[in-house]
């Protein structure tokens, strides 16, 4: 991401009340223990080092806990996001988080 690091994006997501409960798994080619720990301390659910292996996928699917059983979770539920977080017109299909640019 040209304007924001993954760590900065993680911090912004965890600061927003309506988004902080979403599990975040960091995937990076950097295998630096201090950076991995920093992401985990900031609220990442897990950290995977690229290239991703089959065991990595098994590990994360077992560690993610749903707050409600799948059968009772509504399939189509609108979430309210605080004003000023999303930018762009209502007609856009994908909401944008202010300050985040995806190439």
PENORJO-V157505 format. One record per pair of residues at least 24 apart in sequence whose ideal C-beta (glycine too) atoms are under 6 Angstrom apart, sorted by the first residue. I is the first residue (numbers start at 1). J is the second residue. D is the distance in Angstrom with one decimal. If there is no record, write none. Layout:
BEGIN
i->I j->J d->D
i->I j->J d->D
END
This chain:
BEGIN
i->2 j->101 d->5.8
i->2 j->103 d->6.0
i->3 j->101 d->4.7
i->4 j->100 d->5.5
i->10 j->42 d->5.5
i->10 j->44 d->5.9
i->11 j->42 d->5.8
i->14 j->43 d->4.3
i->18 j->81 d->5.2
i->23 j->64 d->5.3
i->25 j->60 d->5.5
END
